[in-house]
Each structure stands twice: as structure tokens, then as C-alpha cells.
Amino acid sequence: MEHYLDNSATTVVSETVAEKVYKMMTENYGNPSSLHTKGIRAEEELERSRSTVAKAMGVKPEEVYFTSGGTEANNLAVFGTVNLLKRRGNKIVTTAVEHSSVFETAQYLEENGCEVVYIKPDSDGIFHIEDFEKAIDKNTILVSAMAVNNEIGTILPIEKLKKIIEKKNSPALLHCDCVQAFGKIPLKLSKAGVDLASVSGHKIHAPKGVGALYVKKNSRIKPIFFGGEQEKKLRPGTEALPLITGFSQAVKEIDINKNYTYVKELCGYTKEKLRKIEGIVINSPESAIPYIINFSVLGIRSETMLHFLAQKEIYVSSGSACAKGKPSHVLEAMGLDRNTADSAVRVSFCELNTKEDIDALIEALEEGINKLAKR
């Protein structure tokens, strides 16, 4: 029996979502831009999906633009903002723990003339609003901070950032990577003052290859792709309607409060078990979202433990799936020593996980420590 505990990397597609995707590919397969009946029916599905996703984000449907996923949405937000506002300044304020699709984009822009300030958390993974206050100024054109960190689960003080931008008379747009928050905690992006926000489908039981970017009304960014009228020319190209409608179906099936309560209990159960194992330290802060626990099995490299667990059909990760085994810049930013960082394991839950999954994990960790530590 397999035990899948890597839901921050991706989730299983629900059966109803898969059925919706199949139906759209085989029955309602028209191009939403076509003017005939089949195209019109496809466009109606597209706009219904847009309304569903917008409601879940706490924004208006006309503010939602579909993309191929969170990475594209993040790139579009960052490059689109900088290309628009570069005459008003050249400073970007972001965090040192962003997903690589923001972190590496910021590094690229830094190499090409932008000033980039990377705000670091403390050793507990917590951010302090004073650090953002010091960094944001009149030359800042973009502030990009994720809602929930994908490796340690830290929840960032997003709702306070817009007030700082306004206080400093900064022209900056506020971008928020909400990929790990969407569908897990309520999002009211317009109320939080967020100008741009990215979400992804495959973290919530939708297919891979679909996401969305929220662009607040009266906020504007430049496109980075060209060649069509789709998505109001901000993201041209024929919309991947089967994936988009699958995304919408997955959103409809989410029960945030019920799932959060259940996962919080599961997270507490897991931490209780982990703390009883000698040689394990938990890296995630106590205030982290319960969907993610990052811990280190001291003395055993992450890759070694991951392979041991995988042999028992227990699937976890050592951090972001996009890093593919490279050292974690998130744990480095926290100032963790190399041995702790190199032995880090991330467990990430969804509402389908059970205590049996946790029991299997704990038993395997104990066995792994006994066998691997002797080598």
C-alpha cells in the first residue's frame, strides 16, 4: 500500500475532475475563439470557469487570466511589472525563500540592472515586517512575497505590505505567489491590497499545466508573449480549455474549513510522533500552515532517507520539487547549518491522507534511522 505525503509537489487528480477534462476533450472540444456554436459553447465553459476561480480567490472574474501554471503566472507578474514600471525605478523587494520561479527571475533581473533586496526570515522561519519597511522606498517598483512558503510552510504577512508601499509613496505593485495557499486558506486578495497573485491547479487535485494570474482592476502589466487576442492579449494563445475546466471543477470540490480542520489534526498527530524520535528536529515554525512539515533526520542525508522511504512506497520530498535535489535556498536563508539542511525532509498533506499514512511514515523513519545511521 502506498503512502503519498508529497502533496505540495503535486496532488492526485480527482475522478470527477478527470471526467470533466475527458468530456471537454471529446465532446465540448471547440476553440473558445471560434464564432460558431461549438466555439460559443466552449467560451461559455471558459467564462464559467473564470468565475469559479475568481470567487475562490476573492476577486472579480475579469481580473483573472489563465496561464499554464504557477511558474508562468509568476514570471508574467514579475517581468510584466518591471517592463511597465522600469522608468519609475529599478528596485525589487522580495524574499530569500521565494519559489524558484520568482527567486531566479529576480536574480536574472538583478544581473541585468535591477536592484534586488532579498528579505530573510529568522532562524525560526518567521518574517519581521520591519525588514520590509526598511527595504521599500520610492524607487521600488515591485514587491513580491509568497503567501505560504512551499518548503517550510511559513505564512507571510502579506496583508501588511500594501500599507507600507502606500506609506512610502512607492509606485510598487504588490505580487503574491499564492500557489501553496490557494484552496487551503481563504484568500481575499482585493481586501489585502494585492495587485497581482499567482495560483496553480495541480496542487488542488486539478491537472498539471493550468494556473491563473490575478491582475487587480486598474493595475496594469505588460505581456511577455505576443500573438493573439486571448486573455485580453495579456496571455495570448488558445486556452487549454480541458485543463481550465478541470481546474474549475477541482475548485468547486474544495471545502476549505473542513479540510483545514482535518489536516491541522493530522499535522499535530505527526509532530507529536516526530518529537518522540531521537535525532529528528522540526524546521517548520509552529505558526506554519498545517499542510507542510519540514524536519531534519540528523546524520542522514535527505536523498538517502527519501530513497529508503520510497522503497516502502512512502513518498515525501527534500523540498521544492523544482529544485530536483539541489541545496535548499530556503533553509540556507534561515541560517540552518549545513548538516541540518542536508538532512531535511518535507511532508505535505492533503485531505486524503490518514493517520495510517503517518504511522507508516514514523515506523519507516525509525527503521531508516537504525539502518542508515550505522553506514
Protein Blocks (a to p, Z undefined) as FASTA:
>chain_A
ZZdfbfkmpccddfklmmmmmmmmmmmmccfkbcbfklmmmmmmmmmmmmmmmmmnopaf
klpccdfbjklmmmmmmmmmmmmmmmnoccdcddfkbcfklmmmmmmmmmnopacddddd
dfkopacfklmmmmpcfklcbdcddfbdcklopacffklmmmmmmmnopabdcdddfklm
gopaccdfklnopabdcddfklnopaehiacddddehiacddfbehijehhhlagcjddf
klmmmmmmmmmmpcfklmmmmmmmmmmmmmmmmmmpghiacfbdfkbcfkbccdddehia
fklmmmmmmmnopacdfbdfklnopacfklmmnopafklmmmgccddddfkbcfklmmmm
mmmmmmmmmmmmmZZ
